[in-house]
Amino acid sequence: MRIISGTHKGKVIFPDKNFRARPTTDFAKENLFNVLNNYIDIEEAVVLDLFSGTGSISYEFASRGAERIVSVELNYNHYSFIKKTIVQLGFKNINVFKTDVFIACKKLKGQSFDIIFADPPYDLEKIMDIPAAIFDNELLAPDGLAIIEHPGTVDFSSAPFFSEHRQYGSVNFSIFRK
């Protein structure tokens, strides 16, 4: 896993061998950020990273100069890894919280995020509830983007605020806008 662009471009991060998270592939991440660059100024963005896993997406946003990143991860080992890596990389603009994503969305209600990225476990029973957790809690800024990474078997196209679907290899992203 590597950081693709920005101040830490090329930096390789090695999670422990027993790490259970499935990080977004570098190929998919690079394509996703190419799309994001066309929609939003990342350097001034406030970002919410849900189901942070390895923290890969948070580090990418931090490296690209995002103003502030809030990372949410329930698994203690993943949370600890993210905290340790933030310190090692010297990022001051990432705050990580160990909690359930759906609880975090309720606690963050009314806060405004320019970009919300969610990469849930592909077998998450409540995967279809993620858009509601974002929009019912009014987390997305008026011109913001919410992106959910998901398996090809999941279809968000009938969900409110769905905008488009992108696929890069076996990785699928659904993009939402107000």
C-alpha positions as CSV (number, residue, x, y, z in Angstrom):
1,M,0.0,0.0,0.0
2,R,1.4,3.4,-1.0
3,I,0.6,7.0,-1.0
4,I,0.1,8.0,-4.6
5,S,0.5,11.8,-4.6
6,G,1.2,14.9,-2.5
7,T,3.8,15.6,0.2
8,H,4.3,11.9,1.0
9,K,4.1,10.6,-2.6
10,G,5.6,7.1,-3.0
11,K,5.7,6.4,0.7
12,V,4.9,2.7,1.3
13,I,3.0,1.6,4.3
14,F,3.1,-1.9,5.6
15,P,0.3,-3.2,7.8
16,D,1.0,-6.2,10.1
17,K,0.7,-9.6,8.4
18,N,-2.4,-10.5,10.5
19,F,-4.2,-7.3,9.4
20,R,-7.8,-8.1,8.4
21,A,-8.7,-4.9,6.4
22,R,-8.9,-4.9,2.6
23,P,-7.2,-1.7,1.6
24,T,-8.4,0.1,-1.6
25,T,-6.1,-1.0,-4.4
26,D,-3.5,1.6,-5.6
27,F,-5.1,1.3,-9.1
28,A,-8.6,2.1,-7.9
29,K,-7.4,4.8,-5.5
30,E,-5.4,6.6,-8.2
31,N,-8.4,6.6,-10.5
32,L,-10.8,7.7,-7.7
33,F,-8.5,10.7,-6.9
34,N,-8.3,11.6,-10.6
35,V,-12.1,11.8,-10.5
36,L,-12.2,13.7,-7.2
37,N,-9.7,16.3,-8.6
38,N,-12.3,17.2,-11.3
39,Y,-15.1,17.7,-8.8
40,I,-13.5,19.3,-5.7
41,D,-10.5,21.1,-4.3
42,I,-8.9,18.5,-2.1
43,E,-6.5,21.1,-0.5
44,E,-9.4,22.9,1.2
45,A,-11.5,19.9,1.9
46,V,-12.8,18.6,5.2
47,V,-13.0,14.8,4.9
48,L,-14.8,12.0,6.7
49,D,-13.2,8.5,6.2
50,L,-15.6,5.8,7.4
51,F,-14.5,2.2,8.0
52,S,-10.9,3.5,7.8
53,G,-9.2,0.1,7.9
54,T,-5.5,0.7,7.2
55,G,-6.0,4.5,7.0
56,S,-4.8,4.5,3.4
57,I,-7.5,6.9,2.2
58,S,-7.0,9.2,5.1
59,Y,-3.2,9.3,4.5
60,E,-3.8,10.0,0.8
61,F,-6.1,13.0,1.6
62,A,-3.6,14.3,4.2
63,S,-0.7,14.0,1.8
64,R,-2.7,16.0,-0.8
65,G,-3.3,18.8,1.7
66,A,-6.8,18.3,2.9
67,E,-7.6,20.8,5.7
68,R,-9.0,18.2,8.1
69,I,-9.7,14.4,8.1
70,V,-11.8,12.5,10.5
71,S,-11.2,8.8,10.4
72,V,-13.6,6.3,12.0
73,E,-12.6,2.7,12.7
74,L,-14.1,0.2,15.1
75,N,-11.4,-2.5,15.1
76,Y,-8.9,-1.8,17.9
77,N,-5.9,-3.2,16.0
78,H,-6.7,-1.1,12.9
79,Y,-7.4,2.0,15.0
80,S,-4.0,1.6,16.8
81,F,-2.2,1.1,13.5
82,I,-3.8,4.2,12.1
83,K,-2.8,6.3,15.2
84,K,0.8,5.0,15.0
85,T,1.1,5.6,11.3
86,I,-0.3,9.2,11.6
87,V,2.5,9.9,14.1
88,Q,5.2,8.2,12.0
89,L,4.1,10.2,8.9
90,G,3.8,13.5,10.9
91,F,0.2,14.2,9.8
92,K,-1.4,16.9,12.0
93,N,-4.6,17.1,10.1
94,I,-6.0,13.6,10.8
95,N,-8.1,12.7,13.9
96,V,-9.0,9.0,14.3
97,F,-11.8,7.7,16.5
98,K,-12.5,4.1,17.6
99,T,-16.2,3.7,17.3
100,D,-19.0,2.2,15.2
101,V,-19.6,4.1,12.0
102,F,-23.3,4.4,12.4
103,I,-22.9,5.7,16.0
104,A,-20.2,8.2,14.7
105,C,-22.6,9.5,12.0
106,K,-25.2,10.3,14.7
107,K,-22.6,12.0,16.9
108,L,-21.3,14.0,14.0
109,K,-24.8,15.1,13.0
110,G,-24.8,18.5,11.4
111,Q,-21.1,18.7,10.9
112,S,-20.2,19.5,7.3
113,F,-17.8,17.4,5.3
114,D,-16.8,18.2,1.7
115,I,-15.9,14.5,1.0
116,I,-17.1,11.4,2.8
117,F,-15.5,8.1,1.9
118,A,-16.8,4.8,3.1
119,D,-15.1,1.5,2.6
120,P,-17.1,-1.0,4.6
121,P,-16.4,-4.7,4.9
122,Y,-18.0,-6.2,1.7
123,D,-20.0,-8.6,3.9
124,L,-21.4,-5.8,6.1
125,E,-25.1,-6.6,6.7
126,K,-26.0,-2.9,6.9
127,I,-24.1,-1.9,3.8
128,M,-27.3,-0.5,2.2
129,D,-27.9,1.7,5.3
130,I,-24.7,3.8,4.7
131,P,-26.2,6.5,2.5
132,A,-29.0,7.0,5.0
133,A,-26.4,7.3,7.8
134,I,-24.7,10.1,5.8
135,F,-27.7,12.0,4.6
136,D,-30.2,11.6,7.5
137,N,-27.5,13.0,9.7
138,E,-26.8,15.9,7.3
139,L,-23.1,15.2,7.1
140,L,-22.4,16.1,3.5
141,A,-21.7,19.8,2.6
142,P,-24.0,21.3,-0.2
143,D,-21.4,20.8,-2.9
144,G,-19.8,17.7,-1.4
145,L,-19.3,14.2,-2.6
146,A,-19.9,10.9,-0.7
147,I,-18.2,7.8,-2.1
148,I,-19.0,4.3,-1.1
149,E,-16.6,1.5,-2.1
150,H,-18.5,-1.8,-2.5
151,P,-18.6,-5.2,-4.2
152,G,-20.1,-5.5,-7.7
153,T,-23.1,-7.4,-6.1
154,V,-24.3,-4.2,-4.4
155,D,-26.3,-1.6,-6.3
156,F,-26.9,1.8,-4.8
157,S,-28.4,3.3,-8.0
158,S,-31.9,3.6,-6.5
159,A,-30.7,5.2,-3.3
160,P,-31.5,8.9,-2.7
161,F,-28.7,11.3,-3.9
162,F,-27.0,8.6,-6.0
163,S,-25.1,10.3,-8.8
164,E,-22.9,7.8,-10.6
165,H,-21.1,4.4,-10.5
166,R,-17.4,3.9,-11.3
167,Q,-15.6,0.6,-11.6
168,Y,-11.9,0.0,-11.6
169,G,-11.0,-3.6,-11.9
170,S,-12.9,-5.4,-9.2
171,V,-13.4,-2.3,-7.2
172,N,-16.7,-0.4,-7.4
173,F,-17.5,3.1,-6.2
174,S,-20.9,4.7,-6.0
175,I,-20.8,8.5,-5.8
176,F,-23.5,10.6,-4.2
177,R,-24.3,14.3,-4.3
178,K,-27.0,16.5,-2.8
